[in-house]
């Protein structure tokens, strides 16, 4: 096959990537790479397609070979950062993004990629600032606009029914999928106030999803004013309960001989403290399930 024909195949591979057909793009680019093993453009497209197909380990191997030949190539280094992010090496990904941004501080795609890393690692305030910076350079950039809206939604400065948010999500229906992992991670990190609007956005697109309903119920439960006395248990679980138990038992042991030397009112204070602890323990068993039922009854 002649070089112009290889170029035509690679052009089609690029087009397939642009229209979200990474499988076809991989087949096309790999066919060129098989015939021309030294074609760096084909290898680069293979790595990109593998990353799109969620095969970052294979993409990393190819990208590493390419970078060994041209270690300062900004496009390859940007790809390397994306691959490391997909592999979970967030430190290396951030280091690479920062190096590239020092060289090209106005590169909107780079800023958005770095903002995406901040979003994925739950540094949402920094992500919002980065998306705002990207929009300053390019007010019409779709990824920056939607990412900025998602960040503002999580912070509470944009409502779930905001017309601009609804418009953007309707225009990019697949974009909301990027919210799922962050919403789950926020719930696991006990950052319920930030997670809830994201979960509500997801529920709007899938109202019959019982897992989303359950997650929103748990968020509302954790944020309910009646749960404030049980915040340590919500935040640290049985560890907090155990620590409080040990502290109160120690207090009870120490209070017994002390109560004999205190005036009557002091004994009543000690009794009141221990009684409050008993009420707290009973409430920790009774309040959460009762509130959970009430929240479900009222609807999410």
C-alpha positions as CSV (number, residue, x, y, z in Angstrom):
1,X,0.0,0.0,0.0
2,X,1.4,3.4,-0.9
3,X,2.0,6.2,1.7
4,X,-1.0,8.3,0.4
5,X,-3.2,5.3,1.0
6,X,-1.9,5.0,4.5
7,X,-2.6,8.6,5.1
8,X,-6.1,8.2,3.8
9,X,-6.7,5.3,6.2
10,X,-5.3,7.4,9.2
11,X,-7.6,10.3,8.2
12,X,-10.6,8.0,8.4
13,X,-9.3,6.7,11.8
14,X,-9.2,10.3,13.0
15,X,-12.8,10.8,11.8
16,X,-13.9,7.6,13.5
17,X,-12.5,8.9,16.8
18,X,-14.3,12.2,16.3
19,X,-17.6,10.5,15.9
20,X,-17.0,8.2,18.9
21,X,-16.2,5.0,17.0
22,X,-12.9,4.0,18.7
23,X,-13.2,0.3,17.8
24,X,-13.2,1.1,14.1
25,X,-10.5,3.7,14.6
26,X,-8.3,1.1,16.3
27,X,-8.8,-1.3,13.5
28,X,-7.9,1.2,10.9
29,X,-4.8,2.6,12.7
30,X,-3.6,-0.8,13.6
31,X,-3.8,-2.0,10.0
32,X,-1.5,0.9,9.0
33,X,0.9,0.2,12.0
34,X,1.1,-3.5,10.9
35,X,2.3,-2.5,7.5
36,X,4.4,0.4,8.6
37,X,5.7,-0.3,12.2
38,X,7.7,2.9,12.3
39,X,4.7,5.1,11.5
40,X,4.4,7.3,14.6
41,X,1.1,8.8,13.6
42,X,-0.5,5.4,13.3
43,X,1.0,4.4,16.7
44,X,-0.4,7.6,18.3
45,X,-3.9,6.9,16.9
46,X,-3.7,3.4,18.2
47,X,-2.9,4.7,21.7
48,X,-5.7,7.2,21.6
49,X,-8.2,4.6,20.5
50,X,-7.1,2.2,23.2
51,X,-7.5,4.9,25.8
52,X,-11.0,5.6,24.5
53,X,-11.7,1.9,24.7
54,X,-10.7,1.9,28.4
55,X,-7.5,-0.1,27.8
56,X,-5.0,2.4,29.3
57,X,-2.3,-0.2,30.1
58,X,-1.9,-1.0,26.4
59,X,-2.1,2.7,25.5
60,X,0.6,3.5,28.1
61,X,3.0,0.9,26.5
62,X,2.7,2.5,23.1
63,X,2.8,6.1,24.4
64,X,6.0,5.3,26.3
65,X,7.7,4.0,23.2
66,X,6.7,7.1,21.3
67,X,7.8,9.5,24.1
68,X,11.2,7.7,24.2
69,X,11.8,9.0,20.7
70,X,10.4,12.5,21.2
71,X,10.2,13.2,24.9
72,X,9.2,16.9,24.6
73,X,6.4,16.5,22.1
74,X,3.5,18.3,23.8
75,X,0.7,16.3,22.1
76,X,2.3,13.0,23.2
77,X,2.8,14.4,26.7
78,X,-0.8,15.4,26.8
79,X,-1.8,11.9,25.8
80,X,0.5,10.6,28.5
81,X,-1.2,12.7,31.1
82,X,-4.6,11.4,30.1
83,X,-3.4,7.8,30.2
84,X,-1.9,8.2,33.7
85,X,-5.1,9.7,34.8
86,X,-7.0,6.7,33.5
87,X,-4.5,4.4,35.3
88,X,-5.1,6.3,38.5
89,X,-1.6,7.8,38.8
90,X,-3.0,11.3,39.5
91,X,0.3,12.6,40.8
92,X,2.1,11.9,37.5
93,X,-0.9,13.2,35.5
94,X,-1.0,16.5,37.4
95,X,2.7,16.9,37.1
96,X,2.5,16.5,33.3
97,X,-0.5,18.8,33.0
98,X,1.3,21.5,35.0
99,X,4.5,21.2,32.9
100,X,2.4,21.6,29.7
101,X,0.4,24.5,31.0
102,X,3.6,26.4,31.9
103,X,4.5,26.1,28.3
104,X,1.0,26.8,26.9
105,X,-1.0,28.6,29.6
106,X,-3.8,29.6,27.3
107,X,-4.4,26.1,25.8
108,X,-8.1,25.6,26.5
109,X,-8.0,21.8,25.9
110,X,-5.2,21.4,28.4
111,X,-6.9,23.6,31.0
112,X,-10.1,21.5,30.6
113,X,-8.1,18.2,30.9
114,X,-6.5,19.5,34.1
115,X,-9.9,20.6,35.4
116,X,-11.2,17.2,34.6
117,X,-8.4,15.7,36.8
118,X,-9.4,18.0,39.6
119,X,-13.0,17.0,39.2
120,X,-12.2,13.3,39.3
121,X,-10.1,13.8,42.4
122,X,-12.8,15.8,44.2
123,X,-10.9,19.1,44.2
124,X,-14.1,20.7,43.0
125,X,-13.3,24.3,43.9
126,X,-10.1,24.2,41.9
127,X,-11.9,22.4,39.0
128,X,-14.5,25.2,39.0
129,X,-11.7,27.9,38.8
130,X,-10.0,26.1,36.0
131,X,-13.2,25.7,34.0
132,X,-13.8,29.4,34.5
133,X,-10.3,30.1,33.2
134,X,-11.0,28.0,30.1
135,X,-14.2,29.9,29.5
136,X,-12.3,33.2,29.8
137,X,-10.2,32.1,26.8
138,X,-13.1,30.5,24.9
139,X,-16.6,31.4,26.2
140,X,-18.2,28.9,23.7
141,X,-16.1,25.9,24.7
142,X,-18.7,23.1,25.3
143,X,-16.6,20.9,27.7
144,X,-15.6,23.9,29.7
145,X,-19.1,25.2,29.9
146,X,-20.6,21.9,31.0
147,X,-17.8,21.2,33.4
148,X,-18.2,24.6,35.0
149,X,-21.9,24.1,35.4
150,X,-21.4,20.7,37.0
151,X,-19.0,22.2,39.5
152,X,-21.4,25.0,40.3
153,X,-24.2,22.5,40.7
154,X,-22.2,20.6,43.3
155,X,-21.4,23.8,45.2
156,X,-25.0,24.8,45.2
157,X,-24.7,27.9,43.1
158,X,-26.7,26.4,40.3
159,X,-30.0,24.5,40.8
160,X,-30.8,21.1,39.2
161,X,-33.6,22.7,37.1
162,X,-31.4,25.6,35.9
163,X,-32.3,26.2,32.2
164,X,-28.7,26.6,31.1
165,X,-27.8,23.3,32.8
166,X,-30.7,21.5,31.3
167,X,-29.9,22.9,27.8
168,X,-26.3,21.7,28.0
169,X,-27.1,18.3,29.3
170,X,-29.8,17.9,26.6
171,X,-27.2,18.9,24.0
172,X,-24.7,16.4,25.4
173,X,-26.7,13.5,26.9
174,X,-23.6,11.4,27.4
175,X,-21.9,14.1,29.4
176,X,-23.9,13.4,32.6
177,X,-22.2,10.0,32.7
178,X,-19.0,11.8,34.0
179,X,-21.0,12.8,37.0
180,X,-21.6,9.3,38.2
181,X,-18.1,8.4,39.5
182,X,-17.7,11.8,41.2
183,X,-21.2,11.6,42.9
184,X,-20.3,8.1,44.2
185,X,-16.9,9.2,45.4
186,X,-18.4,12.2,47.2
187,X,-20.9,10.0,49.0
188,X,-18.1,7.6,50.0
189,X,-16.2,10.6,51.3
190,X,-19.2,11.7,53.3
191,X,-19.5,14.9,51.3
192,X,-23.2,14.6,51.1
193,X,-24.1,18.2,50.5
194,X,-22.0,18.2,47.3
195,X,-23.1,14.8,46.2
196,X,-26.8,15.4,46.5
197,X,-27.4,17.8,43.6
198,X,-25.3,15.6,41.3
199,X,-27.4,12.6,42.3
200,X,-30.6,14.6,41.7
201,X,-29.3,15.5,38.2
202,X,-28.7,11.8,37.4
203,X,-32.1,10.9,38.8
204,X,-33.8,13.4,36.5
205,X,-32.4,11.4,33.6
206,X,-33.2,8.0,35.1
207,X,-36.2,8.5,37.5
208,X,-36.7,4.7,38.0
209,X,-33.2,4.1,39.2
210,X,-33.6,2.7,42.7
211,X,-29.9,3.0,43.5
212,X,-30.0,6.7,42.9
213,X,-33.1,7.1,45.0
214,X,-31.4,5.2,47.8
215,X,-28.3,7.3,47.6
216,X,-30.3,10.6,47.7
217,X,-32.3,9.3,50.7
218,X,-29.0,8.6,52.5
219,X,-27.7,12.0,51.7
220,X,-30.9,13.7,52.9
221,X,-30.8,11.5,56.1
222,X,-27.1,12.5,56.8
223,X,-27.9,16.2,56.3
224,X,-31.2,16.2,58.3
225,X,-31.0,18.5,61.4
226,X,-32.2,15.6,63.7
227,X,-29.0,13.7,62.7
228,X,-26.7,16.4,64.0
229,X,-26.2,14.6,67.4
230,X,-25.1,11.6,65.4
231,X,-22.6,13.3,63.0
232,X,-19.6,11.5,64.5
233,X,-21.2,8.2,63.6
234,X,-22.2,9.4,60.2
235,X,-18.7,10.6,59.5
236,X,-16.6,7.8,61.1
237,X,-19.1,5.0,61.7
238,X,-18.5,2.4,64.3
239,X,-15.1,3.8,65.1
240,X,-16.7,7.0,66.4
241,X,-19.3,4.9,68.3
242,X,-16.6,2.8,69.9
243,X,-14.5,5.9,71.0
244,X,-17.5,7.6,72.5
245,X,-18.5,4.4,74.3
246,X,-15.0,4.0,75.8
247,X,-14.9,7.7,76.8
248,X,-18.3,7.5,78.5
249,X,-17.5,4.2,80.3
250,X,-14.4,5.8,81.6
251,X,-16.4,8.8,82.7
252,X,-18.9,6.5,84.4
253,X,-16.1,4.6,86.3
254,X,-14.5,7.9,87.4
255,X,-17.8,9.5,88.3
256,X,-18.8,6.8,90.7
257,X,-16.3,7.6,93.5
258,X,-16.4,11.3,92.6
259,X,-20.2,11.5,93.1
260,X,-19.8,10.6,96.8
261,X,-17.6,13.7,97.4
262,X,-19.8,16.1,95.4
263,X,-22.8,18.1,96.6
264,X,-26.2,16.9,95.6
265,X,-26.4,19.1,92.5
266,X,-23.0,17.7,91.3
267,X,-24.3,14.1,91.5
268,X,-27.4,15.2,89.5
269,X,-25.1,16.7,86.8
270,X,-23.2,13.4,86.5
271,X,-26.4,11.5,86.4
272,X,-27.7,13.9,83.7
273,X,-24.6,13.4,81.6
274,X,-24.8,9.6,81.8
275,X,-28.6,9.8,81.1
276,X,-28.0,12.0,78.0
277,X,-25.5,9.4,76.7
278,X,-28.1,6.7,77.2
279,X,-30.7,8.7,75.3
280,X,-28.1,9.4,72.6
281,X,-27.4,5.6,72.3
282,X,-31.1,4.8,72.1
283,X,-31.7,7.6,69.5
284,X,-28.8,6.3,67.3
285,X,-30.8,3.1,67.0
286,X,-34.3,4.6,66.6
287,X,-33.9,8.0,64.8
288,X,-32.1,7.0,61.5
289,X,-34.6,4.3,60.4
290,X,-37.5,6.5,61.4
291,X,-36.1,9.5,59.4
292,X,-35.3,7.2,56.5
293,X,-38.9,6.0,56.2
294,X,-40.1,9.6,56.5
295,X,-37.8,10.8,53.7
296,X,-38.9,8.0,51.4
297,X,-42.5,8.7,52.2
298,X,-42.1,12.4,51.3
299,X,-40.2,11.6,48.2
300,X,-36.7,12.6,47.0
